Amino acid sequence: MATDSKVAVIIGATSKWQGDGASTATAHGAAVTDEAFPPGLRWGVGGALAQKFAAEGYLTIITTRRAQNAAGLVGVIEAAGGRCRVVDLDLAQPASIAEAFSGIVETHGAPDVVIYNAGYSHGRELPAGNELIEHVPEEIFETAINLACRGPYLVARAVLPAMRAAGAGSFFLTNNQYSLRGRQRRTGESLYYPRVLMRAFAQVLTEEYSPHGIHVANVIIDGMIDSPGTRAASRGPHGGEEEQLIDPRKIAEAYFYLHAQDPTCWSHEIQLTPSKRPVTF
């Protein structure tokens, strides 16, 4: 087994709000150009995380269902002198998750950090008047459960044994403000309440794996993230004013701060909220 000194795995390193992303196309009717955006803003949180850890000297492993989705991000990382590898992984397929992490551990050893950054947009397309659960199709519910609950569980099962054997590692979950408590779905929103279970799962893993040297944290991103797609649609709900967008590069810095914390002083949950936005409780 050939090991690298430091390995970071980013699950969900591209964004549905990137210039050619699915959410961007839905919101604007077509792709938008990202030429005016610095690389750290082009691929959302996952892309910023991949670039940050690569810049810090980590071999950054990006998982994706389609390698071409990450081609631009890989090119930017390598052009900056970073090391990057793309691994096929489909979060809807347990065998795919097991195979991906088996290969990563066999080739590189236990990762130093794994960040589960998978998101979903299903449910946003439902028209007004369909907010009640009786109007939500089962496939939308299944997608939310798969990505917010089953996915973190399967990834944890696949990688935490290797981290436990190594006696170290960070396992972080990207979450949002809807994970703080159950909330009714509003028009234009995804089905978010399964994210409450994601938060609870992070709390369980914290109790189970902290004694084994593994740092588990739930990261609550409380606001809209700056990207080509969101910047073009950033008028928010607070007083009718333009939404203050969160710079994904600063989010990535917060994750790296978490990873670098001394074991005598770990944070297990942080909430990142723009200064002009009311904090969600």
C-alpha positions in Angstrom: 0.0 0.0 0.0 1.5 3.3 -1.1 0.5 6.0 1.3 0.4 9.8 0.8 1.3 12.0 3.7 -2.1 13.7 3.8 -5.3 12.7 2.1 -8.6 14.6 2.0 -11.8 13.1 0.4 -14.5 15.5 -0.7 -17.9 14.0 -1.5 -19.9 16.5 -3.5 -17.1 18.7 -4.9 -19.2 20.2 -7.6 -22.3 22.3 -7.3 -25.8 22.3 -8.8 -25.4 26.1 -8.7 -22.2 26.2 -10.7 -22.4 27.9 -14.1 -23.7 24.9 -15.9 -25.4 23.3 -12.9 -28.9 21.8 -12.7 -30.2 24.4 -10.2 -28.7 27.2 -12.2 -30.5 26.0 -15.4 -33.8 25.6 -13.5 -33.6 29.1 -11.9 -32.4 31.0 -15.0 -33.6 28.8 -17.9 -30.0 28.3 -19.1 -26.4 28.1 -18.0 -24.7 31.3 -16.9 -21.1 32.2 -17.5 -18.6 31.9 -14.7 -15.7 33.7 -16.4 -15.9 36.6 -14.1 -15.7 34.4 -11.0 -12.5 33.4 -9.3 -12.0 29.7 -9.2 -12.8 29.5 -5.5 -16.4 30.6 -6.2 -17.2 28.5 -9.3 -18.0 25.2 -7.8 -19.7 26.0 -4.5 -18.6 24.7 -1.1 -17.2 21.4 -2.4 -15.0 23.0 -5.0 -13.7 25.5 -2.5 -13.0 22.7 0.0 -11.1 20.7 -2.7 -9.0 23.7 -3.6 -8.3 24.7 0.0 -7.1 21.2 1.1 -5.0 20.8 -2.1 -3.4 24.2 -1.4 -2.5 23.0 2.1 -0.6 20.0 0.6 -3.3 17.3 0.7 -3.9 14.8 -2.0 -7.5 15.8 -2.7 -9.8 13.0 -3.8 -13.0 14.2 -5.4 -15.8 11.7 -5.7 -18.4 12.1 -8.5 -20.9 10.0 -10.5 -19.5 11.5 -13.7 -15.8 12.4 -14.0 -16.4 15.1 -16.6 -18.4 17.1 -14.0 -15.1 17.7 -12.1 -12.8 18.2 -15.1 -12.7 22.0 -14.7 -12.1 21.8 -10.9 -9.3 19.2 -11.4 -7.7 21.5 -14.0 -7.7 24.5 -11.6 -6.2 22.5 -8.7 -3.5 21.0 -10.8 -2.7 24.3 -12.5 -2.1 25.7 -9.0 0.4 22.9 -8.2 -2.0 20.8 -6.2 -2.6 17.0 -6.3 -6.0 15.7 -7.2 -7.7 12.5 -8.1 -11.2 11.7 -9.2 -13.0 8.5 -7.9 -16.3 7.3 -9.2 -19.0 7.1 -6.5 -22.8 7.0 -6.6 -24.4 7.7 -3.3 -27.5 5.9 -4.3 -25.6 2.6 -4.7 -24.2 1.1 -1.5 -21.9 -1.2 -3.5 -20.4 1.9 -5.2 -19.7 3.6 -1.9 -18.0 0.5 -0.5 -15.9 -0.1 -3.6 -14.8 3.6 -3.7 -13.6 3.7 -0.1 -12.1 0.2 -0.3 -9.9 1.4 -3.2 -9.0 4.7 -1.5 -7.9 2.9 1.7 -6.1 0.2 -0.1 -4.2 2.8 -2.2 -3.7 5.6 0.2 -4.4 4.3 3.7 -7.0 5.9 6.0 -7.9 9.4 4.8 -7.0 12.2 7.1 -10.3 14.0 6.5 -13.6 13.0 4.8 -16.2 15.7 4.1 -19.7 14.7 3.2 -20.9 17.6 1.1 -23.7 16.0 -0.9 -26.8 18.1 -1.6 -30.0 17.8 -3.4 -32.6 20.1 -5.0 -35.5 17.8 -5.5 -38.8 19.4 -4.4 -38.0 22.9 -5.5 -39.9 22.3 -8.7 -43.2 21.7 -7.0 -45.7 24.6 -7.7 -47.3 26.8 -5.1 -50.1 25.1 -3.2 -48.2 21.8 -2.8 -46.5 22.5 0.5 -48.3 19.8 2.5 -46.7 16.4 2.7 -49.6 14.8 1.0 -48.5 16.5 -2.2 -44.9 15.5 -2.1 -44.2 12.5 -4.4 -42.5 9.5 -2.8 -39.4 9.8 -5.1 -38.7 13.3 -3.7 -38.8 11.9 -0.1 -36.6 8.9 -1.1 -34.0 11.3 -2.6 -33.9 13.4 0.5 -33.6 10.2 2.7 -30.9 8.8 0.5 -28.6 11.9 0.5 -29.3 13.3 4.0 -29.5 10.0 5.9 -28.6 6.8 4.1 -25.6 8.4 2.4 -23.8 9.6 5.5 -24.5 6.3 7.2 -23.0 4.2 4.3 -20.0 6.5 4.0 -19.4 6.3 7.7 -19.5 2.6 7.7 -17.1 2.4 4.7 -14.4 4.7 6.1 -14.6 5.0 9.9 -13.2 1.5 10.5 -9.9 2.5 8.8 -9.8 5.8 10.6 -10.4 4.0 13.9 -7.6 1.6 13.2 -5.3 4.6 12.4 -6.5 6.3 15.6 -7.1 9.6 13.9 -9.1 11.4 11.3 -11.8 14.0 10.7 -15.3 13.2 9.5 -17.4 16.3 8.7 -21.0 16.6 7.5 -22.2 19.7 5.5 -25.7 20.6 6.7 -28.0 23.6 6.6 -30.2 25.7 8.9 -33.1 23.4 8.4 -31.3 20.7 10.4 -31.9 22.6 13.6 -35.5 21.6 13.9 -38.4 20.3 11.8 -39.9 22.9 9.5 -42.7 22.9 7.0 -41.5 22.9 3.4 -42.2 26.2 1.6 -42.7 26.8 -2.1 -39.5 26.6 -3.9 -37.7 24.6 -1.2 -36.3 21.1 -1.2 -37.5 18.5 1.4 -35.1 19.5 4.1 -36.4 17.9 7.3 -34.4 14.6 6.8 -31.4 16.9 7.5 -32.5 16.9 11.2 -31.6 13.2 11.2 -28.2 14.0 9.6 -27.5 16.3 12.5 -28.5 13.6 15.0 -26.3 11.1 13.2 -23.3 13.4 13.6 -24.1 13.6 17.3 -24.2 9.9 17.6 -20.9 9.5 15.7 -19.3 12.1 18.0 -20.1 9.9 21.0 -19.1 6.7 19.4 -15.8 7.7 17.6 -14.3 10.6 19.6 -12.7 8.1 22.0 -11.0 6.5 19.0 -9.4 9.8 18.0 -11.9 10.7 15.2 -13.1 14.3 15.1 -16.8 14.4 14.0 -18.5 17.7 13.3 -21.8 18.9 11.8 -21.3 22.2 9.9 -24.5 24.3 9.5 -24.4 26.7 6.6 -27.0 29.2 7.5 -27.5 31.2 4.3 -27.1 31.3 0.6 -23.7 30.4 -0.8 -22.1 32.6 -3.5 -21.8 30.9 -6.9 -22.5 31.8 -10.5 -26.1 30.5 -10.2 -27.0 32.0 -6.8 -25.5 35.4 -7.3 -27.8 36.0 -10.3 -30.8 35.2 -8.0 -29.7 36.5 -4.7 -32.7 38.6 -3.7 -33.5 37.2 -0.3 -36.5 37.0 2.1 -35.1 39.4 4.7 -36.7 42.8 4.2 -36.8 42.4 0.5 -33.1 43.3 0.4 -30.4 41.5 -1.6 -29.3 38.4 0.2 -25.8 38.6 1.7 -24.1 35.6 0.1 -21.5 33.5 1.9 -18.1 33.2 0.3 -17.4 29.4 -0.1 -13.7 30.1 0.3 -14.4 31.3 3.8 -16.5 28.3 4.5 -13.5 26.1 3.4 -11.3 28.0 5.8 -13.8 27.2 8.6 -13.6 23.5 7.7 -9.8 23.6 7.7 -9.8 25.3 11.1 -12.0 22.4 12.4 -9.7 19.8 11.0 -6.6 21.5 12.5 -8.1 21.7 16.0 -6.1 20.1 18.8 -7.8 17.0 20.2 -8.0 18.7 23.6 -10.4 21.3 22.2 -12.6 20.0 19.4 -15.7 21.7 18.1 -18.5 19.3 17.1 -20.9 21.7 15.5 -20.4 25.2 14.0 -23.0 27.5 12.4 -21.9 29.8 9.7 -24.2 32.8 9.2 -23.7 36.1 7.2 -23.6 39.2 9.5 -26.6 40.8 7.8 -28.8 37.7 8.0 -30.9 36.8 11.1 -29.4 33.8 12.7 -31.6 30.7 12.4 -32.5 28.9 15.7 
